[in-house]
Amino acid sequence: MGSFAKAERLLARLQALGEVGALPGGGVCRLALSQADGAGRDLVCGWMRAAGLDVIVDGIGNIFGTRPGTQPGPSVMIGSHIDTVATGGIYDGNLGVLAGLEVVEALDDAGIATLKPITVAAFTNEEGARFAPDMLGSLVHVGGLDLGTALDIVSIDGARLGDELAAISYAGTAPLGAIRAAAYLEYHIEQGPVLEAEGTDIGVVEGVQGISWTEVTLSGRSSHAGATPMRLRHDAGLAAARIAAGVGEIVRGIGGDMVGTVGSLKLSPGLVNVIAEKAVLTVDLRHPDEATLRQAEAKLAALIATVAAAETVTASTRTLARFEPVAFDKALVGSVEATARALGLSTRRLYSGAGHDAQMLARTCPAAMIFVPSVDGLSHNVRELTQPGDIANGLDVLATLALDLAGRANAAVVGISRANAATGETTDSNANLKES
């Protein structure tokens, strides 16, 4: 039996890409369109070209590497992103891109041609850590955001997106939407604790929660911390603290799958003995039901107005990102589940708590995601880890399903070998794709 996807090669590439923008003591900082991101893109594009893929870059910097099929038409697209948060790990996003590369290389190794093309995609600024909104590259790709508007977005460090794209030489010339997808698969770590806690191999993702990001600016008046009575203050810092605490109360009051986070809070002038005259904070609200998310947003608006009046400060808000919940294609989700079970892997259906490029691609083609466990549920953390065996399991599911969707064009033997990273042994785990 010939081997197909090789986890060892994927694991080695994850480590190599993790060295680009590596942080002292572990983790990685590869913010979108930074010089580190440019170096990471160069590495990935080099691997794609070495694998014989036709590599193109569009106007927002999305990278597409395509292995031709024997028939023309839309691709089976496998993708994710390689940008990270400032204190990220080596798996988030990177796993999906590099696993796609492994699938197409392994098909070459096994001499397997496919009817449909297979495209590996790396989308720009998925994280939204430097430029808002998140999932920006895939949003532009599907026509949800005008390219000119996207290029004029200013980052948290004051840089214009279009200028930064040019600075790293990834202001591409390929037309937006040049690569059409017949289906989109995204392989990702869970980024949460559920799969590990339940001992489940594969998360079958039914959809992505709705996301609401709001920036709140509170304006008060600076004065002496010791000489100004509480009743005469216009304290933006105290107002911000009350809103932050109130977000927790809103979320707990709604309950269920509702989550809320105050992830950034900045006070000015930021001195220990001066009442803050300005506070800027962000509120991240998420829920898989649109009506419930709207309820939380209304409660947040009421909270801001109440606190601003009580603390005699003025308040303004700005929407940073707003995406409705997305349900993935039922048939493709079912195929993920059936494929995993045929491989002898345990499954659990769940919604993603994080945003992903898959939710944007779902606007234009059937889309689905494959999750594997995150150790201790950690992600966006330098200690982010998914065990090699779990990575191999997910790779098996991805490769099996991708080949099924693309269609085999010849009679080559198609066995997938799951690599045991500790021993180097392989175990044939893909009986449903072998020649009968």
N, C-alpha and C positions, 0 to 999 in steps of 0.2 A: 504494500500500500504506500503510495506517495504521500508525503506530508503536505499540509496546506499552510495555514497561518502559523507563524512561529512567535510564541510569546517572548522567547529570549531576545530576539532582535528588537521587538517593541520595547521591552524593558531597558535595553541598552540605549535606545534612542531617547527614551524619557529621561534617563540620567544625563545624556549628552546635552539635550536641550535645556535641562535644568541648570547646567553650568553657565548658561548665557543669562547674565543678570543675577547670578547667584549672590545671596546675602551671607555675610560672615556667620558661621554657626548653623547654616541651613536655610532652606527656603529660597525664594527668588522674587526679585522686583523687576518686572518687565512691563511697565505701564505702556498703554497703547501709544504707538508712534514715537516712543522714546528711542534713543540710540540703541538701547538694549533690545527693544522690539525689532528694530531694523536688523540687528545682528541675528536674532532668532529667525526672522523671516528669511534671511539669506541662507541660513543653515537648512531650514525646511525646504526652500525652493531648490537648493542644491541636491538634497535627497530625492526630491520629486524628479528633477531632470536626470539624475543618475539612474532612476528607475524607468526612464524612457517616457515619462508622462509629458503631455503637451501642456505647458504651464502658461497661463495668462493672468494678468492683474487688471482689475477694472478701475474706474475712476475714484472709488472710495477706498481702494487698496485691498479689496478682497482678492485672495489668491485661489486659483482653481487649477488643479493638475488632473488631466484626463487620460485615461487608458481607453483607446478606441474599442468599440464593439464591432461585430461583423455586420451589423445593420445600423444605418443612421437613425438618429432620433434622440430624444431626451435621455439624460444619464440617470443611473442610480447614483445619487450623491451621498457621500459620507463626509461629515464635517463637524467642525466646532471652531475653536479659537486658540491662539497661543499667547495673547496678552494676559497679564496677571494683575492682581491687586498689588499694593506696595509691599505687603508682607504675605506673599502667596506661597503655595506649594508647587510641586512639579507635575501634578496630575490633572488639576482642574483645566479643562479645555484641551490641553496638550494631548491627553489620552485619546480623545476622539479624532483628532487630526492624524496623529501618528499611527493609530490603529487602522485608519483608512488606508494610509500608505502601506502598512503591512499587508493588508488584504490584497491590494493590487500587485505588490511585489511577489507575494506567495502564489498568486494565480500565474504569474510569469514562470516562477520556479517549477510549478507543477505542469506547465504547458497547457493551461486551461484558457481557452478563448470564451468570451461571453457575447451574447447577442447584442445586448445594450452596452453602451459605454459606461464606465464607472469613473466618477469624478471625486477627487479628494479636495475638500474646501477648507480654507482657513479664513474666517471672517474677521473684519477689522473691529476693534473696540467693543468686544462683547461685554467686558466687565463694566464699562461706564465709570471706571475709577478715576479716569483723567478727563474724559469728555462725556457729557450727558447728551442723550440718553444712552443706557446700556443697549446691547444688541444692535448698535448703530449700523454696522456694515451690512448685516443681514436685512435690516429694515430698509436700507437704501436699495439693496439688491432686489427686493420684492416690490419696490415701488411705493413703500409706505412713507418715505421721506425724500424730498427733493434733493438732488445731489448738491446744487448750489447752496442750499440752506445748510446742509451737513458740512460742507467745506468751510463755512463761515462760523461754525461753532467754536467758542473760545473755551480753553481748558481751565482747570482749577489753578494752573500756574500762569495763565494769561496768554497762552499761545493759541494761534489760529490753527484749526485742524488741517486745512489745506496746505498751509505753510509747513507744518510738521510732516505731513505726508510726503511733500516734495523733498524735505530735508533728508529723509531716509531712503529716497529714490523709489517710493512705492505709490506715486501718483500715476496709476496705470492708464493705459489707453484703450483697453477692451471695453466695449459698450456694456452698460449695466444690463444684467439679465442675459448676457451672451450665452451662458450655459443654462439650459433649461433642465429641470429635474423631473424625472418620472416618479421618483420617490426620494425621500430624504431620511437618512438614518443618523442618529447622533448617539455615540457611545460615551458615557460619562460616569464619573464617580457620583455616588448619591449626594455627598456633601451634608449628610445628616446621619443620625444614629439608628434608624429603624431597621435596615437590613442586617447590620451586625448584631443588634440586640435580639433579633428574632432568629438568627442563624440562617438567613435566606440568601441563596446564591445570586439571584437576578431580580432586580426591580423592573417591573413592567410598567412603564410610565403612561398613564392615561391622559395626562395633560399637564399644563403649567398654571400655577396660581396667577390671578390678576395682581398687578403691581402698581402701586401709587407712590411716587416720590414727590414730596413737597419741601421746599425751602421756606423757612419762616424767618423774617427779619423783624426784630423788635428794637424800637428806638426810644430811648429815655433821656436821662440827663446825668452827666458825671458830677459828682460832688464828694465831699469828704466823708469817708466811711465812719468816722467817729463823731463828727459834729452835726450830721444831718439826721434828725429824728425819723423814725420809720414812717410816720404818717405823712411826711413831706417829701418822700423819695419818689423818684421815677426810675425804678431799678430794673433795667432790661435783663440783668443776670438772674434776678429772682423770678421774673416772669418766665424766662426760659426754663428754669428749673421746675416751675410749676407745670409748664406745658409738657416737659419730658416725663414727669411723674404721671401726668394725666393721660399720656399715651398708654402707659401701662394699665391704667384703670379702664380705659376704653376697650383695650384688647381683652383683658380678663373678663370684662362685663359681657362682651359678645361671645367669648368662649369658642369651643370647637377648634377649627383649623385657623382661626384668626391669629395673625402675628403682627407685631409692630416694633419698630426699632428707631431710636434716636441715635444715629451713627456719627454725627458730627455736631459739635457745639463750640462756637468761637465767641469770646467776649472781648469787647474793646472798652477802655484801653488795656485791659488785662493786667491790672496792678492790684496788689493785695489790699491796699488801703484806699481804693477809689471805687465808688459805685459805678457799675458798668453802664455806659451810655448806649451801647449797642450790643445786641446778641444775634447771631445767625445760627440756626440749627436746622437739621434735616430730619424729616420723618418719613420712614419707609413702612407702608402698610401693605399687607398681602393676604389674599384669601382666594380659594378656588371658585367662589360664587360671586358674580358681578353685583347682585343686589346687596349682599352682605358687605362687600367692599365699599359700595356707595354709602351704606349706613355708617361705616367707620369714618369715611371722609367727612360726612355731615357732622358727626360728633366731634371730629378734630376741629372743624371750622368753628363750631360753637364754643369749644374749649378755648381756642385762641382769642376769640372775641371777649369771652368772660374774663380771662386772665389779663388781657390788655387793659380792660376797663378797671379791674380791681387794682392793678399796679400802676395805673395812669401812665402807660406807655402807648405808643402807636405800633400797629402791627401790619405787615404786608406779607403776602405769600406769592410764591412762584412755583409752578409745576415743572419739575425736572424730568419726570417720565410718567407715563400713564398707559398701561397696557391691560386690556381686558383679559380675563381667564381664557385659556385656549384648550380645547379638547382635541387630542390627536385622532387621526383616522382609525376608526374602530377595527376595520379589517387588518390594517398593518399592526396595530397594537396586539390583536389576536395572533398574528403571525410571530411576533416577538415571543409571546407566551408559549405558543405551540413549539417553536424552534427550541427554546430553552428546555422545555419538558422532554422533547425528543432526545435531547442530549443528556438527560438524566439529572438536570439541574432544578433545584427548587425555585419557585417564583412567588412574587407578591405584587399585586397591583397597588399603585400609589400615585399621588400627584407630586410633581416637583415643587418644592418650596422656593427654588431659585429660578431666575429667568434663564432662557437658553435660546440660541439661534434657531432651534427647531420650532419654536413658537412662531417665528417670523416665516420660515419656510412653509409652515402649515397653511399659510394664506394662499399658496400657489400650487401645492402638490401634497399627496399623502405624506405624512411625517410621523415618526415615532422615535422613542428614545429607549436605550438600554442602560440600566443602572447597575453598578456593582458596589459592594459595601465600602464605606469609609471607616477606618479605624477610629474609634471613639467619636465618630460623627464629625470629625474635624475637617474643615476646609476654609479657604481664605486664612490660612494659618501655616506658619513655616513647618509645623509638625504634621501636616497633611500626609496621609499614608493610606494606600490600598495594597493589600497583600498580593504578591506575585500570582498565587493560585487563583485569586479572584479576578485579577486582570486577564489571566488565561481563559477563565470561564466566559467572561464577557466577550473576549476576542472570538471564541468559538461561535457564540451566538451571532455576533456581527458578521463574521465571514460566511457562515452558513446561510444566513438570511440574505446577505448582499448577493451571493451567487444565485440563490433562488430567484431573487427579483430581477437580476440581470439576465438570467437564462444561460445555460451552458450550451456552447456552440459546437463542442466536440465531445468525444467519448473518453477523454482522459480520466484516469482514476482521481477521485476527489475525496481524499480523506483529510480530515483536520487533525493535527496533533497538538494536544495541549501540553505545553512544556512545564515540567516541574523545575522551577528556578533553582531549587536547592540541590537537586540531583542531576539535572540535565536530562532525565528520562522523559520519554514522551508516551502518551497513551492515546490510541485512536479513539476519538469520541464523536464521530460524525457519521454513523451508519446510514442515516437517512439520505446522505448525498453520495454514497458509494455506488459504483456500477452494480446493477443487478445482474 
